[in-house]
C-alpha cells in the first residue's frame, strides 16, 4: 500500500489517552506516516500555557506501536512524550524540526485529539486540545482539533466517518510543504489577503497558512448529520467551591447552561450532530488575523454539511 500524507498528532489528555490511541490506530491503518508528540500526563484545560525555562523530559514511547497493534510493515511511525503542556509539545515538535526526532516524516497537517469531553463555545479558549492545534497554526502548519463532545462514555469510534472525511477533505486543500512553516516569511505573507481572489480560495489559503483552524466535536450518539456552524453560548455556573476544611478552593462547574441558539455548535451537538467550527488562529488585531468576511464565509456548508471550501 502506498503511503498517504504524513501527519503530526498531539493532544491534551496525555500520551496514554484512549482518544489519541484510537486516532493513531485508524490513521496509521489508513497508510499515514505518523509523528506523535503528546504530554506525558493529562494536561486538560491548560489553554496555551508554556513551560518556560523548565527542563522537560522527552521520552521514546514507540512501545505503543506494538501495544496498539500497528503494522510493523506499514508506514513509519514515531511516538514520543514530553513532560510539558500541549503547546509545549507542538512547539518542540515543529521548532526542533521533525527531521531531528521523527525521521522520514514531514507532516502536512497537525491533528490534535481525540479529546475526552466537548470543546465548544468558550471551551475553545481553555482547551489544551484546541490550543495545541492553534499553536500549530501559529507556526504555519495547518491544524484540526477533534473532541468527543460528551462525558457520558469513552467510545471514541463515534463519528469516525466524519472525522476521516474532514481530514481527507482538509488534506486535499493543504500544501505538501507548508508555505510559511516557522513563519520565516513573517506577517507580510498573507496569501488570503487579495480581495480580488475568489472567497473560497481565500479561505483555503488561510487554512493552508495556519491562519484558520478547524474544530470538530462528535455527539453522544451520532445521527449521521454533519454541520459547519459558529460557536454557541455556554455558561458555567457555580464554578468554585471551598475545600472541606475551608483553606482553599476547587474549580469545576456545578452546572452547565447552553443557550438554545439555533445553528451553533452547542445546539448541533445536543441534536446529535457532528459539528465543525472554523476558528481564527491569531488575536483580533494581529496583522495575520483573518478578517471577519473570511471567517463568516468559512461557515458555508456543502450538501453533506462539511465546509464547502474544502474541495
N, C-alpha and C positions, 0 to 999 in steps of 0.2 A: 504494500500500500504506500502510495506517495505521501510524503509528509505534507501537512497543511500549514497554515500560518502559525508562527511561533507566538506564544502568549506569556505574559508575566502575571502571576497570581499572588494575591495577598489577602489579608482580612483583618478583623479586629478581635475575633473570638479566639485566636491563637492557633498555633501550628497543629495542635491535636484536635481541632474542632471538626465535628462531622460534616458541617456545611462545606468547609474547604476540602475535606477528603472526597466528598461527593463531586465537587467541581473538578478536582484533579482527575478522578476516575473517568468521568464522562468526556472531558476534553482530550485527555491523553488517548482514550479509547477511540476517539474520532480522528486521531492522527496528528494532533497538535503537539509540537515540541513545547515543553512546559518548563519555565523557570519560576520557582516558588521561593519567596522570602516573606515569612509571616512572623508575628510576635511569638516569643517563646511561651507566653501565657496570655490569658484573657486581658484585653485592653479596650473593652466596650466603653462607649461614651467618653473617649479621650479626645475627641474632636481632632484638632491639628496640633496637639501637644508634641513638642520636640524634647529630646533628652540631651540638652546642650551640655557640652564639656563633661560628658559622662561616658565611661567605658562601657560598651555594650557587647556582651558575648555573642559571637557569631558561630553557630554550630551546624555541622552537616547532619541533615535528617533524611538522607536518602534511604535509610532503613524503611521509611514509609512506602517506598516504591514496592517492596516485597509485601509489606503488611496490607497494602491496598490492592494487591494482585495486578499490578501494572505489567504489561507485556515487556519482557526484557529485550525482545527483538523489535520493539516499537520505536517511536521517535524518542529523541533524547529527553531526559527529564533530570532536573537538578533541584533539590529540595533543601532549604536551609531555614533556620530560625534565627531571630535576632532578639536579644533581651532589651527591647525598646517598644516604642509606640508604632501604630500602623504607618504614620507619616515617616517615622524613622526608617521603617522598612523600605518604603518607596524611595526615599532619598538615597539610602545606602545602595539599593539595587541599581538605580539609574546613575547616580553620581560616581560610583565606583566603576561603572561600566560593566555591562553584562558579560563581556568577554573575559573579565577578571575572575568571575565566580560561577558563571553559567555558560561555559564554553560551548560553542556550536549553536547557541540560541540567541537570536537578536529579535526580541519581541516587537510585534507590530501594535500591540494593544495591551493595556492593563485591565484585568478583571478582578474586582475586589468583592469577596464574599465566599460562599453564600452566608449572609449574616443570620443568626438566630434572633428573630424579632424584627418588627417593622422599622423602616426608616422613611417616614413620610412627614409632610408638613415641616414643623420646626425641628423634627428629629435630625434633619439633614445638617443642621448646624453642629449638633453634639456628636453625631455618629462618627466613630472611627472608621467604619466601612466606607462611608461616603467621603470622608476626609482623605483616606488613602487614595481613592480614585481622583479626588480633586488635586492632591499633591502630584499625582502622575501628570494630570493636565497642566499644572504649573510648570512642570519640566518638559512639556511639549509632547508627551506620549498620550494618545487617545485612551479614554477610560470609560468603563461601565461599572456601576455598583449594583450588587444583587443582594436582596434580602428576602427571607421567609417572613412574610408580613403577619405573623401570629406567634404567640407563645403557647398555643394550645396543643401543639405537637411538634415533633422534630423530624417530620417526613420531608426531607429536602428533595424528594422526587417530584413534589407538587410543582407544576408549572415548568418542568424541564423542557418541554417542547417550546414554550415561549422564550425561555432563556436562550436556548440554542438558536432559535430563529433570529432573535435580536443580535446575538453575537455574529452569526453568519452575515446578516444584513450590514452590520457595522463594519465587518472586515472587507466587504465589497467597497466600502467608502474609504477606509483607512489606507494610507500610503504604505508601500512595502518598507520604505525608510521614512520615519517621521521627519517632516520638513524643517522643524526648528527644535530638535531634541537638545536639551540642556539650554535652550533659549540663546544659542550662540548668535542669533541674528537680532536679538533684542526686541524692543517693543515696536520697532518700525516694521517688523514682519507681521502684517495684518492682511493675509490673503483674502479674508472675508470683507475687507473694508471698501471695496469698489462698489458704489451704489448702482453702477450700470450693469453689474453682474446679475444674472437671474437669482432670485432669492433662494431657491433650493440649493444652488451651487454655493452661495454664500454660507448657508448653514453647514453644508458638507465641509467646506474649508474651515469653518470654526471648529467642527468636531475633529477633523484631521490634525489641526494645530493644537488640540488640547484645550481650546478656549471655551468649549462647550462639552459637558459630560452627560451621561445618561444614568438614570437611577430607576431600577426595576424592583417592584415588590410583588410577591406572589401571595394569594389569599389562603385562608384556612382550607377551604375546599374550592378548587377552581372550576368555574362553569364553562370554561373554554373561550371566554371573551378576553380580548386584549384591547386596551385603550391607552392612548397617549394624552396625558392630562397635566394641568398645572398642579402645584402644591395646594393642599387644603388648609383648614384651620383646626389645629389640635391643641388642646389645653390640658395641662397637668395641674390638678388641684390637690391640696394637702401634700405638697412636695417634701416637707420636712417633718420630722418628729423627734422629740428628745430621746436620748438613750434611757435605759431603765433607771440608772442612778442620777439622771439629770446633769451629767457632766459633759455632755456632747450631743451631737445630732446625727440622725440617719437621713440620707437623701433617697427619696423614692416615692413616687406619687401614690396617694391613696386612691385616686380615681382619675380617669382619663375621659375628656369630653371631646368628641369630634363634631364640629358644626356640620349640619346636613347641607353642605354646599354642593350643588349638582356639578357633575363633570369635573371632579377633583380627585386627587389620589386617595383621600380618605373615604369618600363616598363610593368610589370604584372598588376599593379593597373590601369594604363592607358588603358590597353587592356580589362579591365572589369573582371579581375581575382581576387579571394581571394588569398592573398599572405601570406605565413608563413615563417618567418626567425628565425633560431636558433641564439641565441646571447650568447657570453661568459659573465658570471657574474662578474668575477674578472679582475682587471688590468693585463696587459700582463705579468709582471714579478713577480706576486704574486705566491706563491707555489701552490695555488689551481686553478690557471688559466688552463683551459683545453688546451692541445696542438692543434696546427693548424690541425693536422691529424684528430682529433676527430671532430673539428668544421666543416671541409670540408666534412667529411663523413656524418655528420648530415644533410647535404643538399640532401641526397639521397631520392628520392620520390618512393612511391608505385604507383600502377596503377591509383589511384584516386587523386594523387598529394600531399597527406599528407606525412610527414616524414616516411620513410619506417621502421624505428626502433621503431615506436610506435605500437608494436604488441606483 
